[in-house]
């Protein structure tokens, strides 16, 4: 991945590396104070913004579709200055839930080429695996029953 960018913009970083921490910021909350969300944004495939029409985006569903103009800036005469001194609040990474940790350990670890990679990407979880029963509900004469009750 490090070589996928000719200019070096795509540089992979390991989350959790104390010598080179990756920081997460609440961009959604921060940008919501400045901009309106674009409704149904996923239906559009083309977007055009211009310095001549600040705060307006021209959207098209397809190349031959009519242009839909959307004003997404909340204040029309505002200048948005984002600097390293004025970043949104930092978010802490939630981490993986226990089920996901065990899944990675049991199923993905075998795909790692080295033990170092395996221990880094999918180490054995510190918490014991939760015992799961086959408890798919079944209807029996107006009552729900666990399939493990039937064994």
C-alpha positions in Angstrom: 0.0 0.0 0.0 2.9 2.3 0.7 3.9 2.2 -3.0 0.3 2.7 -4.2 0.7 6.5 -4.1 3.3 8.1 -6.4 3.4 11.2 -4.3 3.5 9.4 -0.9 0.1 10.5 0.3 -1.1 7.0 1.1 1.2 5.9 4.0 -0.2 3.0 6.1 0.0 3.4 9.8 -0.6 0.8 12.5 -3.3 1.9 15.0 -2.1 1.3 18.5 1.6 2.0 17.8 2.7 4.2 20.7 5.7 5.5 18.8 3.5 6.8 15.9 0.0 7.3 17.2 -3.0 7.5 14.9 -5.5 10.1 16.0 -9.2 10.1 15.3 -11.3 13.2 15.2 -15.1 13.8 15.3 -15.3 15.3 11.8 -19.0 14.6 11.5 -19.9 16.7 14.5 -17.4 19.4 13.6 -18.6 19.8 10.0 -22.2 19.7 10.9 -21.8 23.1 12.5 -20.6 24.5 9.1 -22.5 22.5 6.5 -25.9 20.9 5.8 -25.9 17.2 5.0 -26.7 16.4 1.3 -29.8 14.3 1.3 -29.6 11.1 -0.7 -26.0 11.8 -1.5 -25.4 8.1 -2.5 -27.8 8.4 -5.5 -25.5 11.0 -7.1 -22.5 9.9 -9.1 -21.1 13.3 -10.3 -20.3 16.4 -8.1 -19.0 19.8 -9.2 -18.0 22.6 -7.0 -16.7 26.0 -8.2 -15.1 29.0 -6.6 -17.7 31.1 -8.5 -20.5 29.5 -6.5 -19.1 29.1 -2.9 -21.2 26.7 -0.8 -23.0 25.2 -3.7 -22.5 21.8 -5.2 -23.9 20.7 -8.5 -24.9 17.0 -8.5 -26.0 14.6 -11.2 -27.2 11.0 -10.8 -25.7 10.1 -14.2 -23.7 12.0 -16.8 -26.8 12.8 -18.9 -29.1 13.6 -15.8 -30.2 17.2 -15.1 -28.0 19.2 -12.7 -29.3 19.4 -9.1 -27.9 22.5 -7.2 -27.6 22.1 -3.5 -26.5 24.8 -1.1 -24.7 22.9 1.7 -22.9 25.7 3.5 -25.0 26.9 6.5 -23.8 30.5 6.4 -23.4 32.0 3.0 -20.6 34.6 3.7 -18.4 32.4 5.8 -14.8 31.5 5.3 -13.9 28.0 6.5 -10.4 27.9 7.9 -9.3 24.5 9.2 -5.9 24.5 10.7 -4.0 22.1 13.0 -4.8 24.5 15.9 -8.6 24.3 15.3 -9.3 20.6 14.8 -12.5 18.9 16.0 -12.5 17.0 19.3 -10.4 13.9 19.4 -12.2 10.5 19.6 -10.9 7.4 21.2 -10.9 4.3 19.2 -13.6 2.0 20.5 -11.7 -1.2 19.8 -13.2 -4.5 18.7 -15.9 -6.4 20.5 -15.0 -9.7 22.0 -16.8 -11.8 19.3 -14.8 -9.9 16.6 -11.5 -10.4 18.4 -12.1 -14.2 18.6 -13.2 -14.4 15.0 -9.9 -12.7 13.9 -7.8 -14.9 16.1 -9.5 -18.1 15.0 -10.0 -17.5 11.3 -7.7 -14.7 10.1 -4.6 -15.5 12.0 -3.9 -18.5 9.9 -3.6 -16.2 6.9 -0.7 -14.2 8.4 2.7 -15.1 7.0 4.6 -14.5 10.3 3.9 -15.0 14.0 4.8 -11.3 14.4 2.1 -10.3 12.0 -0.4 -12.7 13.6 0.3 -11.3 17.1 0.0 -7.8 15.8 -3.1 -8.1 13.6 -5.1 -10.8 15.5 -3.6 -11.6 18.9 -5.4 -14.0 21.3 -8.0 -12.0 23.2 -7.2 -11.4 26.9 -10.8 -12.4 27.8 -12.1 -16.0 27.5 -14.4 -16.8 24.7 -18.1 -16.6 25.7 -19.8 -19.9 25.5 -22.5 -19.9 22.9 -25.5 -22.2 22.7 -27.5 -22.9 19.6 -30.4 -20.8 20.8 -32.4 -20.1 17.7 -36.0 -19.5 18.9 -38.6 -22.0 17.8 -42.3 -21.6 18.2 -44.1 -24.4 19.9 -47.8 -24.1 20.6 -47.8 -20.4 21.3 -44.5 -20.4 23.3 -40.9 -19.7 22.2 -38.3 -22.4 23.0 -34.6 -22.5 22.7 -33.3 -25.3 20.5 -30.8 -26.3 23.3 -33.8 -27.1 25.5 -34.8 -29.8 23.1 -31.5 -31.7 23.4 
